[in-house]
Amino acid sequence: QVQLEESGGGLVQAGGSLSLFCAASGRTFSADIMGWYRQAPGKEREMVATVTSGGRTNYAESVEGRFTISRDNARTTVLLQMNSLKPEDTAVYYCNINRPYIPRYNYWGQGTQVTVSS
């Protein structure tokens, strides 16, 4: 079992910055992927950014160049730095950790609200 604890988020004006932090506890293995997803009202959950244990990153096209994801494998933590925020970035952001190889796992955080005012 893995637990994800999220922090950060909140209310910010357009053009501002916020950071989201997530820490995983419990039994984890190498070669897993940590990332952030978001869900806006009336929309499906979508990938925002992911980072592998090897440091390979992947970003949604809508946040490329504005958001940066980083990971500290020693502490199994992940940080999402969000700059130049737009009202359309408003959503509940969820931390995720998953491992597509045996032993497989897929866990979600409880979500944290990010609201960007225009």
N, C-alpha and C positions, 0 to 999 in steps of 0.2 A: 504494500500500500504506500502511495506517495501523497503527501499533502502539499498544496501550493498556497502560499500566503502572499497576497498582493498588497501593495501600498502605492500611494500617489493618486493621480487623477484630481478632479475638481473642476472649478469654473475658471475660464480664462477668456480674455478678449481675442478676437481674431488677430493673427500675427504674433501672438504670444507663444510661450513654450511651457511644456509640462514634461515630467518624467514619471514613468511607471516602473515599479520595481516588483520583482517576483522571486521568492525563495522557495525552493523545493526541499522537503524533508522526508525522511523515510528511505527505503531501499531503492536506489537508482543504479543504473549500469551505464557503462560507456556506450558511445554510438547512439545516443538518443538525440532528440530534437526538442528544443524549447522555443516558444514563440508567443506572440500576441495575436488574438483575433478580436473582432469587434462586431457588435450587432446594434444597429440603429432601429428605432421603432418602425415596425411594419416591414422590415427587411430581414434577409437571411444573414446568418453569421458568416463573416468573411475573414480570410487571412489578411493580417496586416504585415507581419514580419516574422521570420523564423531564423534560427541559428542552430547549426549542428554542433555537436561536441567538438568537432574539428575546426569550427570557426566559419564555416561556409554560411553565408547569409542569403536570404531571399526576401524581397519586398513586393508588396502590391504596387502596381503601377501608380496608383493614386497617391502614394506616400513617398515614392522614390525621390531621393534628394532632400526630403524634409525630415524624415524619421531615421534614426539610427538605432540598431539593436546590437547589444553586446552581451557577452556571457562570461562568467567566472566559473569555470568548471570545478575548481577546488571547492567552491562553496555552493555549487549548483544554483546559481542565481542568474537572473537575466534582467537587463535594464533596457527600457525603450525610451529614448530621448526624442521628444516630439517638438519640432520647431515649425515656425511659420504656420501655426494651426489655422484651420479654416472652419467655418460653421458646419460644413459637411463632414468634419471629423467627429462631430458629436455622436456618441454611442456609449454603450457599455463595453468595456474592454476586458477580455478574459485571457488569463495566462494559461498556457497549455504545455504539457510535457508528454511526449510520446516516443515510443521505441518500436520501429517496424520489424525488428529482429527478435528472435527468441532470446530471453523472455520478453514478450511483447507487453506494452502497457500504454495507456492513454488516459491522462488525468486533466481535469480542468479546475481552475480557481473559481472563486465565487463571483468574480466580476467587480469592476470598479467603474464608476461613472465619469466620463469626460464630457464636459459641456463647453462649447466654444460659442461665445456670443458675437454677434456682428456689430 
